Amino acid sequence: MRFLLFLLAFLSSLAVHAQTAVTEPEIKAGFIYNLALNTEWPENQRANFNICLLGDEEVGLAMRRYDERRINDQRVVIARLTSMTPIRQCQVLFIGASEIINLPKMLKILEDLPVLTVTDAPNIKSVSMLLALENNRMVFDLNLDQCQRVNLKPQAKLLRMARNLKKP
């Protein structure tokens, strides 16, 4: 419930601040950040929490507002990638629809690394989270099997808010 209230407050503040309607990329960016924030991550020694975006420039631009925030006492760094080469350094990897063709190769590169894979491309089952626009509302599907495989634990509030859960 707290997550939902936070998300509503976030979206309201965007609308008030911008004096215009919140764009779909801004909503997706908010979801990506909050999905990462509400996931339990394995311990690591990195100074930064890397949220990477590949294949969607608009969402990448909208994510800039989260640069320098904190997740798990780590500074958030937003990385807009142009190739798959650095994806092993990501904690979150948003894969735009134009890059879905490379998803099998990305998953092979990532293997069992604790990377939360997210996309908005329809009907993709092999990522951790799928964002979708449904009845003018952003929703998400959660693949618990994939999350478990890479040692990520979405918090209970995410489980309750997910439109669909794929269980192991």
Buried (B, 14 or more C-beta within 10 A) or exposed (E): EEBEEBBEEBBEEBEEEEEEEBBBBBBBBBBBBBBBBBBEBEEEEEEEBBBBBBBBEBBBBBBEBBEEBEBBEBBBBBBBBEEBEBBEBBBBBBBBEEBBEBBEEBBEBBEEBBBBBBBBBEEBEBBBBBBBEEEEEBBBBBBBBBBBBBEBBBBEBBBEBBEEBBEE
